[in-house]
Amino acid sequence: MLTHRLDKPRDPARVVVVGSGGFIGRTLSELLAGEGVPVLPVDLPGHDLTRDGAGAALAAELRPDDALVFLASLTPDKGRDAGTFRTNLAIAEGVLAALAAAPVAHLLYFSTDGVYPFREALVSEATPAAPVDSYGAMHLAREILARDLAGRLEIPMAVLRATLIYGGRDTHNSYGPNRLRRMAAADGRITLFGEGEEMRDHVYVGDVARLILAVLRRRSAGLLNIATGRSVSYRQLAGMVAARFEAPVEIVGGPRMQAVTHRHFDVTALRRAFPDFRLLPLERGLALAHDEMRRHEGGA
């Protein structure tokens, strides 16, 4: 569960965004700049956190009143092998070495719902972590390492475990709204795994960035899942994506490589932590993402 260290929201003195060039990092950095919050971007090529001495170099840039948001990781589209796992742990080693040398006022680690097992029952913050693949295992390992260091240094630390995130500038092309839209735009057809029976929750990247900022403003500590509480099947999702196009889009089934799994969230903890926070309905978020992708693609 998440607890707030500040009774009233207050902007952090500065936010260090580790992974500022990624999908979430760009959106968060733009939000912070728009809100007048100073940002220190940390990303390639200026900061290769896997190199020897990377921790010391980052430590030299940190201030005691900073809030650090740890987003950087190689996502599954970059690989799911042992090498990718080791690289992600090396990134964490660099960040944690910097924090050990130069502690900050607040740490936020951005994780994934992949640390939870797949089952049809509701997932909540009380659900035991039991990752089924290397990506989820990597994030859980980094959570543990970061929590151990933050505890020893007495740094308030929040862990946010997010469900599937979408938005117009997502380049990962994972199985979700962006890939479905690209298929529809390219071929006038969306091909699903099986018949698209799987049910998933999807959250808009702009809402993710706003929620990160809300956590930073309260210097919150503990665990919080990021999800809307509404899961839809991929067949339903494909229909929503297809509806954004003027020309008809065919939705067809395809080969299934894995067994059908579902995921549903109990978002009671999120509503209690931020009772006035409103996540975009999926239909509204998909419309925004569609328009963003069209602009990014030059009106395609």
C-alpha positions in Angstrom: 0.0 0.0 0.0 1.1 3.6 -0.6 1.5 6.1 2.2 2.0 9.8 1.8 4.9 11.5 3.5 3.5 15.0 2.8 0.1 16.1 4.0 -0.3 18.5 1.0 1.0 18.2 -2.5 4.3 20.0 -3.1 6.5 20.1 -6.2 9.8 18.4 -5.8 12.8 20.6 -6.0 14.0 18.7 -9.1 13.1 15.4 -10.7 15.9 13.2 -12.1 14.3 11.1 -14.8 16.4 8.0 -15.4 15.2 6.8 -18.8 14.1 10.2 -20.0 14.3 9.2 -23.7 11.8 6.3 -23.4 8.1 6.2 -24.1 7.1 7.0 -20.5 10.2 9.1 -19.8 9.5 11.6 -22.6 5.9 12.0 -21.6 6.8 12.5 -17.9 9.6 15.0 -18.7 7.2 17.0 -20.9 4.6 17.0 -18.1 7.1 18.1 -15.5 8.4 20.9 -17.8 4.9 22.1 -18.4 4.2 22.2 -14.7 7.4 24.2 -14.1 9.2 21.4 -12.2 12.9 21.3 -12.9 14.1 18.1 -14.7 17.4 16.4 -15.0 17.2 14.0 -18.0 19.3 10.9 -17.8 19.5 8.7 -20.9 21.7 7.5 -23.7 24.1 8.6 -25.1 25.1 10.9 -22.3 24.5 8.4 -19.5 25.4 4.8 -20.2 24.6 3.3 -16.8 26.1 -0.1 -17.7 29.6 1.3 -18.1 32.3 1.2 -15.4 32.1 4.4 -13.3 28.6 5.2 -14.5 27.3 5.3 -10.9 30.0 7.8 -9.8 29.3 10.0 -12.9 25.6 10.1 -12.1 26.2 10.7 -8.4 28.2 13.8 -9.2 25.0 15.3 -10.7 22.6 14.4 -7.9 21.4 16.7 -5.2 20.1 15.8 -1.7 16.7 17.4 -2.4 16.2 15.5 -5.7 13.4 13.0 -6.5 14.7 10.2 -8.7 12.4 8.3 -11.0 13.9 5.1 -12.2 12.3 4.1 -15.5 15.3 2.9 -17.6 15.1 -0.7 -18.8 15.4 -2.8 -21.9 11.8 -3.8 -22.7 10.8 -7.3 -23.9 10.9 -6.3 -27.6 14.7 -5.9 -27.1 15.0 -9.5 -26.0 14.0 -11.9 -23.2 17.3 -13.7 -23.0 19.9 -13.9 -20.3 22.0 -11.1 -21.8 19.0 -8.7 -21.7 18.4 -9.7 -18.1 22.0 -9.0 -17.2 22.0 -5.6 -18.9 18.9 -4.6 -17.0 20.6 -5.6 -13.7 23.7 -3.6 -14.8 21.5 -0.5 -15.3 20.2 -0.9 -11.8 23.7 -1.4 -10.5 24.7 2.0 -11.9 21.7 3.8 -10.6 22.0 2.3 -7.1 25.7 3.0 -6.9 24.9 6.6 -7.6 22.2 6.7 -4.9 24.6 5.0 -2.4 27.2 7.7 -3.0 24.7 10.6 -3.2 21.3 9.9 -1.5 18.3 11.8 -2.7 15.1 12.9 -1.0 12.7 10.5 -2.8 13.0 7.4 -5.0 10.3 6.1 -7.4 10.9 2.8 -9.1 8.7 2.1 -12.1 7.9 -1.6 -12.3 5.5 -3.9 -14.2 2.4 -6.0 -13.4 4.6 -8.8 -14.9 5.8 -9.5 -11.4 2.3 -11.1 -10.7 1.2 -14.5 -11.9 -1.5 -14.7 -14.5 -4.9 -15.7 -13.1 -8.5 -14.6 -13.5 -8.9 -13.5 -9.9 -8.5 -9.8 -9.1 -4.9 -8.6 -8.8 -4.2 -6.2 -6.0 -1.2 -4.9 -4.1 -1.7 -7.8 -1.7 -1.2 -10.4 -4.5 2.1 -12.2 -4.0 4.7 -11.6 -6.6 5.4 -14.7 -8.7 6.8 -13.7 -12.1 6.5 -16.2 -14.9 9.1 -14.8 -17.3 12.6 -13.1 -17.2 11.2 -9.6 -17.7 9.0 -9.8 -14.6 11.7 -11.6 -12.6 14.2 -8.8 -13.6 11.8 -6.1 -12.3 11.2 -7.9 -9.1 14.9 -8.3 -8.5 15.5 -4.6 -9.2 12.6 -3.7 -6.8 14.2 -5.8 -4.1 17.7 -4.3 -4.6 16.3 -0.7 -4.7 14.1 -1.3 -1.6 17.0 -2.7 0.3 19.3 0.3 -0.4 16.5 2.8 0.2 15.8 1.3 3.5 19.4 1.4 4.6 19.7 5.1 3.5 16.2 6.0 4.8 15.0 7.3 1.4 11.2 7.1 1.0 10.6 4.8 -1.9 7.5 4.2 -4.0 7.1 1.2 -6.4 4.6 1.6 -9.1 3.6 -1.6 -11.0 1.9 -0.7 -14.2 -0.3 -2.7 -16.5 -0.2 -2.4 -20.3 0.5 1.2 -21.3 -0.4 2.7 -24.7 0.0 6.1 -26.4 0.6 7.5 -29.8 4.4 7.6 -29.5 5.0 4.1 -28.2 7.6 2.5 -30.5 7.7 -1.0 -28.7 4.9 -2.5 -31.0 3.9 -4.9 -28.3 0.6 -6.7 -28.6 -1.8 -3.9 -27.8 -3.6 -0.8 -29.2 -0.6 0.5 -31.1 0.2 -2.7 -32.9 -3.5 -3.2 -33.7 -3.7 0.3 -35.1 -0.6 -0.2 -37.2 -2.0 -3.4 -38.7 -5.3 -1.6 -39.5 -3.5 1.3 -41.1 -1.2 -0.8 -43.2 -3.5 -3.6 -44.4 -7.1 -2.7 -43.4 -7.0 -5.8 -41.3 -6.3 -6.7 -37.6 -5.1 -10.2 -36.9 -5.5 -11.5 -33.4 -3.8 -14.3 -31.4 -6.5 -16.9 -31.5 -9.8 -15.2 -31.4 -8.6 -12.4 -29.1 -10.2 -14.0 -26.0 -7.5 -12.7 -23.5 -8.7 -9.9 -21.2 -6.3 -7.1 -20.3 -6.4 -3.7 -18.7 -4.9 -0.8 -20.6 -3.8 2.6 -19.3 -3.0 5.8 -21.2 0.6 7.0 -21.0 -0.5 10.5 -20.1 -2.3 9.2 -17.1 0.8 7.2 -16.0 2.8 10.4 -16.1 0.2 12.4 -14.1 0.1 9.6 -11.5 3.9 9.6 -11.2 3.8 13.3 -10.6 1.0 12.9 -8.0 3.2 10.4 -6.1 6.2 12.7 -6.3 4.2 15.7 -5.0 3.2 13.7 -1.9 6.6 12.0 -1.5 4.7 8.8 -1.2 6.3 5.4 -0.2 5.1 1.9 -0.6 3.5 -0.1 -3.4 0.8 0.9 -5.9 -0.6 -0.8 -9.0 -1.4 1.4 -12.0 -4.5 0.1 -13.8 -8.0 1.4 -14.7 -9.9 -1.6 -13.1 -11.5 -2.4 -16.4 -10.3 -5.3 -18.5 -11.5 -5.9 -22.1 -10.8 -8.8 -24.5 -8.4 -8.2 -27.4 -11.4 -8.8 -29.7 -13.2 -5.9 -28.0 -10.0 -3.8 -28.2 -9.7 -4.5 -31.9 -13.2 -3.3 -32.4 -12.5 0.0 -30.6 -9.3 0.5 -32.6 -11.1 -0.3 -35.9 -13.8 2.2 -35.1 -11.3 5.1 -35.4 -10.9 4.4 -39.1 -13.2 5.7 -41.8 -12.7 2.7 -44.1 -13.9 -0.7 -42.8 -11.3 -2.8 -40.9 -11.5 -6.5 -41.0 -10.8 -8.3 -37.7 -9.7 -11.9 -38.0 -8.3 -14.7 -35.8 -4.9 -16.1 -36.1 -2.6 -18.8 -34.8 -2.3 -19.0 -31.0 1.1 -19.6 -29.5 0.2 -19.6 -25.8 -2.8 -20.6 -23.7 -5.5 -18.0 -23.0 -4.8 -15.9 -19.8 -6.7 -13.1 -18.3 -5.9 -10.2 -15.9 -8.2 -8.1 -13.8 -7.3 -5.5 -11.2 -8.7 -4.3 -7.9 -7.9 -0.6 -8.0 -9.2 0.2 -4.5 -5.7 1.2 -3.3 -5.3 3.7 -6.1 -8.6 5.3 -5.4 -7.8 5.5 -1.7 -4.4 7.1 -2.3 -5.7 9.6 -4.9 -9.5 9.9 -4.6 -9.7 12.8 -7.0 -7.5 11.2 -9.7 -9.4 10.2 -12.8 -8.1 7.9 -15.4 -9.2 8.3 -19.0 -11.8 5.8 -20.2 -10.3 3.4 -22.8 -12.3 4.8 -25.7 -11.2 8.3 -25.0 -7.5 7.3 -24.6 -7.6 5.3 -27.8 -9.0 8.3 -29.6 -6.1 10.5 -28.3 -3.5 7.8 -29.2 -5.0 7.5 -32.7 -4.7 11.2 -33.3 -1.2 11.3 -31.9 0.0 8.5 -34.1 -1.5 10.1 -37.2 0.4 13.3 -36.4 3.6 11.4 -35.8 3.1 9.5 -39.0 2.4 12.6 -41.0 -1.3 12.2 -41.2 -1.4 8.6 -42.2 
